[in-house]
Amino acid sequence: MSWISPDNTLTLWAFVMSAAAAAIYLEQNCRLFRKIPGAVIALLIALLFSNLGIIPLDSPVYDTVWGYVVPLAIPLLLFQLDLNAIIKESGRLLLLFLLSSVGTMIGAVIGFTLLKNHIPELDKISGIITASYTGGGVNFAAMTAKLNPSQDMTASTIVADNLMMAVYFLILISLAASSAAKRIWHTLPQHRDNDAEHSAADYWTAKPISLQNIAVSLAASIILVAVSFGLSAYLKTLIGTSGHILTDMLTGFVTDKYLLLTTLTLAFVLLSGKKKHFANGSQELGTYCIYLFFVVIGIPASIPLIIQNAPLLFVFTLIVAMTNLLLTLGLGKLFKFSLEEILLACNANIGGPTTAAALAISQGWKTLVGPILIIGTIGYIVGNYLGTIIFTLIQMLP
C-alpha cells in the first residue's frame, strides 16, 4: 500500500511532471549529474519513490501517459526531421546506425533461441525489445500496446531493461574514457584531449518559440494520432481476418496504428519540405513527453522484483545489447569509424536519440550532437517495423 493512492490523480500528475522537471534540471545544472543522461535520472527518481512506497505501482495516470502522451510524442519528435540533411551531412553515421540495428535484430534472435524454453511470451518480448533497442522508449510503448503481453511480463521486462540500460550506459561511458579503446579505434581530432566542462544546458539552449509554434505543433501531432488510430480501426474492420497465419500477420503489419502513425507523420514531414518552421519547439515538447514516459516506466522497476521474477529477462536484454555493441565495434573498426561515432550509434540504438545526444553533450562531442539526435530519430521510424519483423520471424522458428 502506497502513501499516495492510485486514484489521487492530481497528486500523481504532480509527481510525474515534477520528476521529469527535476531530471531535466539536474542534468543541465548540477555538476554531479552532468555525466548521467536525464532519462536515467528520471528512471532513478521514479525507482526511489516507488520502492519507498510513496507512489503506487499502477494508476490511471500512468495509463494516460502510455495511451496519449507517448503517441503524441512520435510526431512531435519527427517534425524537425530533415532527410536531405541526414543523407548529405551524416550519411556515414546513418550507415553505422543502420548496421548497428542489425546487431540488435541478431541479438534478439540469439537471445530468443537460447532462452525461449525458459521465459514465457519471449516472442512478444523479443519484438518489443528489438523495436525499443532500435528506437527508444516510445517504440517500447508502441510495441507493448501492439503485442499486448501480460502485465507481469511487461513489468518484469521494464525492470530488466532499466537495469540493463544503466549497465550499458556505464559501459559506453567507460569505453569513451578508455585509453585502450582510443588506441584500437581512432578518435576525431576535435575531440582529443577535450577536458572542458559540458552539460545538456549547452545543447538545450533557449530558442525562439512562439505561442503559434506550440499550438500548431500540438494540433498537428494530435490530428496525426487521431487519423492514424482511426484509420487503423477502419482498416481492421474492412480487411478482417482470413484465418491464414501469414495473411493475418501481413494484415496486422499494414493496419498497426503505431506503424501507420509513423508512416503518416513521415509523409507529412516530406510534404512540408522546408516549411517546418511552424514546428519550432516540437523537439522540446516531444522530448518532454519522453521524459514523462521514462518516469512512468521507472515506477514498476524494483530490484527485489528483478531478483525474483526477471533475472533471465535481464540476461536476454544483455545478450541483445552486447550483440549490438560487439557487432558495431567490429564493423566500426572494419569501416574505419571513429570511437565517438561507434559509441553514439550504439547508444542511439539501445537508448534512443535523447540519451545519445546526452552522451555526446556530456563527453564534449558537440559536432556530433545534432547528427546523432537526427539519426537516432530514424530509429523511431524503423524501430516498430523491425520489431514487427522479428516478432513475425521468430514465430516461424522451430
Secondary structure as GFF3:
##gff-version 3
##sequence-region A 1 398
A	DSSP	alpha_helix	9	29	.	.	.	ID=ss1
A	DSSP	three_ten_helix	31	33	.	.	.	ID=ss2
A	DSSP	alpha_helix	38	51	.	.	.	ID=ss3
A	DSSP	alpha_helix	60	64	.	.	.	ID=ss4
A	DSSP	pi_helix	65	69	.	.	.	ID=ss5
A	DSSP	alpha_helix	70	78	.	.	.	ID=ss6
A	DSSP	alpha_helix	83	89	.	.	.	ID=ss7
A	DSSP	alpha_helix	91	115	.	.	.	ID=ss8
A	DSSP	alpha_helix	122	132	.	.	.	ID=ss9
A	DSSP	alpha_helix	137	147	.	.	.	ID=ss10
A	DSSP	alpha_helix	151	177	.	.	.	ID=ss11
A	DSSP	alpha_helix	179	184	.	.	.	ID=ss12
A	DSSP	three_ten_helix	189	191	.	.	.	ID=ss13
A	DSSP	three_ten_helix	200	202	.	.	.	ID=ss14
A	DSSP	alpha_helix	211	239	.	.	.	ID=ss15
A	DSSP	alpha_helix	245	255	.	.	.	ID=ss16
A	DSSP	alpha_helix	257	272	.	.	.	ID=ss17
A	DSSP	three_ten_helix	276	279	.	.	.	ID=ss18
A	DSSP	alpha_helix	282	298	.	.	.	ID=ss19
A	DSSP	alpha_helix	303	309	.	.	.	ID=ss20
A	DSSP	alpha_helix	311	334	.	.	.	ID=ss21
A	DSSP	alpha_helix	339	351	.	.	.	ID=ss22
A	DSSP	alpha_helix	353	363	.	.	.	ID=ss23
A	DSSP	three_ten_helix	366	368	.	.	.	ID=ss24
A	DSSP	alpha_helix	369	395	.	.	.	ID=ss25
###
